[in-house]
């Protein structure tokens, strides 16, 4: 931990040296919520989000806050170690070509519904999930856009790894939007002191609306896992088609947009993680950098002060439009080409995901040495972006 701010109702504990003003204002809003518990941890990758900083944790007593999870419910990463030690750049390009044929990106979906058995049962009992289920079957196994990625990496353990970052697609968006609107309506009806402008409307946990949100949120978390699992299977198939048979280990999976009941400081509380990864003692997770920098397989240290959490990545230092305006396309491409990375920067519009748009992953990792241990350092070989 780098510093503690003690000017608000409860402390704000920061794992970074400086915080952009907008994100700091949001952190103070969290700390002044009447139901916020103990303190507000801010991770080293933190930056401004909607209502709550990306890379922060909110523990609450008695309420759930849909916007403290966000619109991409269950967004997270999975990673897997193979027994492959080398893939040529020519074969990496062939593999990415095959992956693009089987995994839609951006706003694209599959034309046909995917295997329904991959999803949990009970969708018909859920209001929003039930409405979106038919569409969701075509979104299963799709990457999405923004900072979502599929990356083939070389570990300092000598082996090739695959890492995927994606979420619950339009399903999670619709669930989040619906229940945030419900929370806003209820808060206005009962004259809540949590005003609409701070974008942190809540649902009292004993209400039917809160119980419904938690059920639908958990379904979206499971959908996001199924989504990553199916994509990983297709990536592995693409690699096999190019280089032949190989073996791999068990998949590591961690969500970083979710809320769950947990026990901390002697109390059962609802822990909201928005762009933050759970890091219980011994728990494996992933912290990616950017498509031009290292990523990490980590093991949690179970630090109670962060509610046993860590960062979910490097974190943005430039907004998307700002990166497109300010970064030099040729310099970003040349930097990646010199490293031999098969990357996805082609046009000015791609600069929002350029390495220079992100914080220095080395500083981010240094700032959370009390939260995780590094197990494997991964270097990017080939990257497919949403």
Residue, then its C-alpha position, 0 to 999 in steps of 0.5 A: x500500500x502506498x498511501x491512505x486518504x482519511x478525509x472521508x467517512x471511511x479511509x481510501x487505501x491506495x496502491x499507487x502514488x498518484x490518481x487522476x482527479x476524476x477517479x479520485x473524486x469517484x473514490x471519495x464518493x464510494x468512501x462516503x456511501x452510508x453503506x460502504x464497509x471498512x475502507x475503499x481499496x484502490x488498485x495500482x491500475x486504477x483509472x476513472x470509470x462510470x460511477x466507480x474507478x476501474x480497479x477498485x473494490x467496494x464492500x457493502x453491508x445490506x445493499x448491492x450496487x449494480x454499477x459497482x460491477x458495471x456493464x460487462x458482468x463477469x468480464x475476466x481472463x483465462x490462461x493455459x500453459x501448453x507444452x509447446x516451446x516455440x512457434x514461428x512467426x509464420x505459423x503464428x500468422x496462420x494460427x491468427x488467421x484460423x482463429x479469426x474464422x472461428x471467433x467473431x470480434x467487435x460487434x459481430x456474433x456467430x450466425x448460428x446458435x452455439x451449444x446450449x449445454x455449455x450454459x447453466x440451466x435456469x435462464x427461463x426463470x430470469x427476467x433479462x437473461x430469459x429475454x436475451x437468451x436466444x441472442x446470447x447463444x449466438x454471442x457465446x464464443x465471441x471476443x467483443x471489442x475494446x480491450x478484449x484480446x486473445x494473446x499467444x505468449x512465451x513464458x519465462x518457464x520456457x513454454x507457450x501460453x494462451x491468454x484470453x480477456x472477454x466477458x458476458x457480451x450483450x447479455x451482461x450489458x442488458x442485465x446491468x442496464x436494467x437493474x441500474x435503472x431499477x435501482x435509480x427508480x427506487x432510490x428516487x422514490x424513497x428519497x435516498x441520500x445517494x443521488x443519481x449524479x454519482x451513478x452508484x444507485x443501490x438495491x437493499x439486499x432484502x428486496x426482490x429486485x436485489x435478489x433478482x439482480x444477484x441471480x442474473x449477475x451470477x448467470x452472466x458470470x457463468x456465461x462469461x466463463x463459458x464464453x472464454x472456455x469456448x474461445x480457448x477451445x477454438x484457439x487450441x484447435x487452431x494451434x493444433x491444425x497448424x503445428x500438430x498435436x500438443x498437450x496443455x495444463x488446466x485453465x486458470x480463470x478469474x473474473x474481475x467484474x462481479x459481486x460476491x458474499x465474502x467474510x472480511x474483518x469479522x463481517x459477511x459483506x458484499x464485495x464488489x470488484x470492478x476491474x479488480x481480481x480476487x487474490x486469496x492466499x494461494x489463488x492463481x490469477x492473471x495480470x496482463x500488460x498491453x500487446x507490447x509488454x509483459x503479462x503475468x501469472x500470479x499467486x494471491x497473498x490474501x492481503x486483507x487490506x485489499x479485501x484479498x484483491x489485486x489489479x486486473x491489468x496495467x490500467x489506462x493512462x490515456x483515454x481512448x479518444x485521447x490515445x487516437x489523437x495523441x499517439x503516433x501510429x508509425x512509432x507504435x507499429x515500429x515499436x511492436x514490429x521491432x519486438x517481433x510481435x504479430x500485433x493488431x495495430x493497423x490504423x489510427x483508430x487502433x491506437x486506443x489499444x497501443x502499448x503507450x495508452x497504458x500504464x507501465x506494467x513494471x510499476x503496477x507490479x512493483x506497487x502490488x508486491x504485497x498483494x501477489x507473487x509473480x509465478x510466470x512472466x509472459x511475453x507477447x508473441x501474437x495478439x488479436x484484439x476486439 
